[in-house]
Structure formats: C-alpha cells, structure tokens
C-alpha cells in the first residue's frame, strides 16, 4: 500500500521507512509530497494511487478538503502525534476514513523542554545571548529569580504534566500547584491540587500541558489574565489555541505578563515552507521574535531520540493495524 507524506509532517517519509521495513517488510511504500495538503495538491494522492496518509497540522480544515482526499482514494490517516484536534472525527467517520494517532510517547521529552524554557525565561537567556552577540556585557538589569522562592502552577497534570511536576520538585520550588479534572496520587506527592482560578491567582509561573477542546480553547484571555499575579511567567508547550494571543501581547506590553515561553503558535504549519531570507511568514511570530521577554521554539519539545522512536513505531503500527482490520487504543 502506498502512503503519502505531505510537508506538514516533520522529517518526511524517511522517518518511517526504516522501522516499517523492519517490522512489516513490503507492506508500505512511502511517498514524499514536497508541498502542503491543499485543494490544489490533493491530485498527488490520486495520481500516485495513495490509500493512506501520515499527516499532522495545527488547524482544522473544512470538511470539503477531506471530502476531496477521500474521493482521491485515501482510506487511512495516521497522525504522528498525541494532539489530533485538527481532525474532525465526525467528518472522517462519515467519509469512511479510519484515523490513528499516538496515544503517548516519552513524556520526558516535552517535560524537559518545558522546564528548560521556564529556566531560560527566569534567567533572561534570550536577552543575554542577544547582548553577547552585540558585545554588550552589561548585567545590571538581568537579575534572575530562583524557583525556590516561587509558586509554579501546572495546568494539565496528565502523563506529561505529572512528569514536569516531578522534575520541578527537584528544584525545590516554594510550592507547586496543579489543576486537572482527574487527580493522580503520584502528583499529590509533589504538588497541591487546586481549582483553576486558585492556580491562576497564586502562581508566579504558569505551565500549560492541557488538552485542547472547546472548554480550553482560548482559556487564557483578558478575563483569566486579570486574575494572575503581576509579572507572571507563562509557558505553553501544549497547543497554541489555549491562548488568546491578542490578549497575551497586550498583557506583555502592560507588564502583567513578565515573560512568555512558547513551543506552539497558531499558523505554524506555514513555517514548513522554504525559508525566505530576512522575512518571517507569520506576522504574529515576527512580533514575538522582536521581544526580549519572549522565547519561541519551533514546536520541538517532542523531538528527541526516544520520543521519535515511540512516535515512529506507534504511527506505523497504527497504519498496519488499520489496514489489517485490527482496532486498538491508537485508533480514534
């Protein structure tokens, strides 16, 4: 069976070929489509006889595009990630397209990246590096803060969030607060559960590991920001749409938010296009990159050796199981 890999998928087809040939020799032929999936590029599916896609995006398409994908011959879509909110499963079921995803991979990958961003913001790393590049070695306004004197709130304390909490506990935070609809005993050893408003109000640092759904979309907005401490630090390595970025930028300008760490941003799929020297294709990102109080990383929190091995294996296994009529917990 031929499997198409559009440009939205990091690393392309080569990521999946090695494990695929080892585990399921001769089952799949992977084709790289060096373009984004659009109405204009669907023809590549039909022309190449593709029946499956490995696909990821940061936003949801209209049903009409998936209708064209189905008409072109796709019966299976494998999402190489935990996040799958860009897939409208009601539409996919109506079209008869089976979809798999990666229920879990190395939680340490995202957790370590999150803690790194937190420490980098506290230590003004971006500003320090920018100054060094200009031979500016002043430190008078770069005084950092230590976690041992701070309350850290973690919103979303599942596999990744609980790993972050356990890691943060090693830094001796003054207090760690957690918000999650499903409390875990292992979290209680390191953090105190509280309702969302209490976590927002008490925390010097707020870390987001929660899922994106209709209740959490734009959960950080003008109203919730108003509840936070002045100078609060926000770190989002989960989903871009948790934040109302217009409200976030206003709060940065006013000093209500002291610093911002992001590994996700709305519209980031366009960043997979060929780079234009000296030009940022996202106006929002261009704004953020000009600020010393913001650190943005290119959706790489998940991208470690161990995590990628898990993602590759689960994605290919998902394709194999779907194409052989086996339903597992990796199928949506």
N, C-alpha and C positions, 0 to 999 in steps of 0.2 A: 504494500500500500504506500502511496505517495503522501508525504506530509509536508505541507508548506510552512515556511517560517518567514513571516514578514519582519520588516526592520524594527518594529516596536519591541521585538524580543531580544534582550541583551545577549550579545555573543553569537547570535545566528545559529544555523544548523549544526555547526561543528561542535557545539556544546553537547549535543545529544547523540551524535553518531557513535562515539566510542563505546559508551555503555550499551547503547541499543544493539550494536553488532555483537557484543559480548553476551548479552542476556537473551536477545531474540534475533539471532542471525537470519538475515534475509527477509525479516518481517516488514521493515520500513525503509523507504528511500526518502531522504530529506532534501528538500529543495529550498535554497535561499531566494527570497524575493527582495531585491535591494530597493524597496520602496515601502511606504506606509500603506496600510489597508484603507482604501478609499473606494468610492464608487468607480473611479477611473482605473483602479488596479485589480478589481475583482476578476477581470478577464484572465489574469495569470492562473487562477485556480482552474478555470475551465480548460484553458489551453494546455495545461500540464497534467490534467487528469488527477488533480489533488482531491483526496477524500477527507483529509484531516489537517488541522492547523495547530501549531503551537503558538499561542498568542497571549499578549498582555498589553494593557493600555491603562491610562489614568483617568479616562472618562467614558461614559456610556454612549454608544451610538444609537441613532434612531433605528427602529425595527426594520426600516426599509433596506438598510445596508445588509443586515443579517439575512433578510429575505433573498437578496442577490447572492450572498455567499452560499445559502442553501441551494438555490437554483443552479449555481455553478457546480455543485456536486459535493459540498462538504457535509459530512455526517458526524464528525467528531471534532471537538475543540479541547485542547489541553492547555490549561492556564498554569504556567510555571511559577506560581506564587501562592501565598496564603490569601491575599486580597483578591476578591473576584467580584466586587460590587459593580464593576463596569459591565458585567454580563447580566442581561435581563433574562432570568431563567424562565419566566413566563413565555417570553418570545421564543426562546430556544426550544422549549418543550413543544410549543405549537408547531415549530418548524421541523421537529424530529431530530434536532441536533443534540447529541449527548455531550456533556461537559464534565471534565475532571479538573481538579486543582491540587495544590499541595497543602494538605491539612496542617502540616507542621514541618519545620526544619530547624536547624541549630538555633535555639533561642539566644544562645550566647552571641551570635553574630550581631543581631540588632541591638542587643543589650549593651555589648561592649562599645559599639559605635555611639549609642545614646549617652553613655557615661563619658566617653571621650568628648562629645560635643558640650556636655554640661561643664566639664572641667575647662575646656578651651574658652568657653564664654566667661567663666568666673576669672580666668587668668588673662583675659583680653588678648588671646593669642593672635587673632586676626590683625588687630591694631599693631601689636608688637612686630609681626612679620612684615607688615606694610612699612612700618617705620625703618626697620633694618634695611629693607631694600632701597631706602632713600638716604641711608647713612644718618638716620635720626635716632639717637640712642637715649633720648630723654625717657625717664620713667616716672616722673613726678605725679602724673595723673593716671598711672596704670596699677594702682594698688588693687590687689585681688581680694577675694573673700574665700574663707575656708568653709568646707562643708560641715565641720564640727560645730559651727555656730549657726547653722541654717536648718530650716524645716523644708523637706523635699516632699512634694505631693506627686504621686504616680496615679494617673487616671487610666484605668485598664490594667488589672493585675492578673492576667492570664499567664500563659507559659512564658511569654517574653517579659511582661511586666513584673512577674514574680522573680524572674532571673535578675532584672535590673534592681529590684528592691534588695535582693540578697547581696548583689555586688556593692550597692551603695552603703549597705550596712557596714562593710569593711572599712569605709572611710570615716566611720564614727559620726554620722550626721546627728545633729541635735535631736531631730525627730524625723521619722518617715511616716507620711500619711498615705493611705491607699483608698481608692474608690473603685468598686467593681460590684456588679449585680450578683456575682457568685463568689463569695468569700472562700478563701483557701486556708486550711490550717497552717501550711508551711509559711504563708505570708505573715500570719499573726505572730510568728517568732521574731520578726524583724520590723513590722510596721503596725500602725494602728488604723483600723478601718474607720471611715467617716463618710458622711453623705457628701455629695458633690459640692454643695455650697461651702461646707466647712473646709474641704480641701482647698478650694479656690481662695478662701479668705485667709487661711493660716499659712500658706506655703510661700517660701522665698523663691523656690524653683518648682516649676510645674512641668512634668514629663508626661507625654501622651503616647499610650500604647493601645488605645481602644479601637474597636472595630468601627467601620463607617456604616451607618444606616440612617434612616430618616430621623431618628431621635438624636443622633450625634452629629449630623451634618450641620456645619456652622455653629457647633456648640460653644465655640469661643467667639463671641461677638461683643458689641458695645455693652450689652447688659451684663454679661458674665465678666468681662474685663473690669467693669466698675467695681466688682466685688473683690478684686485682687489687691494685694499689697502694692504700694508704690515701688517701682523698680524691680518688679518680679521678672524672673527669667523663664522663658518658655522654650521647650524643646519638643519638636514633633518629628518622630521617625515612623509614624503610623500612616495616616492618609491625609492628603492635602486638604480635602474638603471638610475636615474637622474645624478649620479656621476660616473665619470671615477676614480675608486679608486686607480689605479696606479698613476695617476696624483695627486690625493689628498695626498697620502702618500709622494710623492716627495716634494710637497709644504709644508707639515708638517715638513719634515726633514730640509727644507731650511728656515723655519720660515715665509714663505709667508703666510701660514695659521697658525694663532696663536693657534686655538683650534677648536675641531670638536665634535659636538653632533649628534649622530645617534640613531634612533629608528628602522631603517631598514638596512639590509645588504644582499647582494646577497648570495644566497645559504642557507638562514636562515631556510628553511624547515628541513634541516638535524638536526637542534638543537632540534627538537621534538623527536628524538631518545633517548633511555635510556642513561643517562649520563655515561661517562667514567671518573672515579675519576682522577683528575690531568691532564686530556687531553682535549684540545679544538678540536672539529672535523673540524673547519674551519681555515685553515692557515691564511687567511686574518684577521679574528676576533682575532686570537691569537696574531698577530702582533699589532693590535689596542689596545688590552687589556693590553699590556705591556707598553703603553704610558701614561704619566700623563696628556697629553694635549687632551685626547680623553675620552668622556663618551659615552658608548653604553648601551642602554636599550633594553630589549628583545621584541621588537615590541608590547609594552604595552600602547602606547599613547592612543589607542582607548578603552582600557579595564577598564571602570568604570561601576558602577552600572547602571546609567542612560543610558549610551550608549549601554550596553549589553542588557538591556530591549528592546531598539529600534531595535537592530540587531536581536535578537531572534524573536520578533514579525514580523518584515518585512520578515525575511527568511522563517518562517513557513507560513505566509500569501502568500508569493510568491509561495511556493510549492502547497498550496491549490488552488490558482487561476490558476496556470498552469495545474494542474491535473483535473480541472473542466472547462477548456477551456476558462478561463477569461484572457484577456490580459490587463495589467496595465503598468504604467511607471516604475515598478520594473522589467519588463521583457526586456531583451536585444534583 
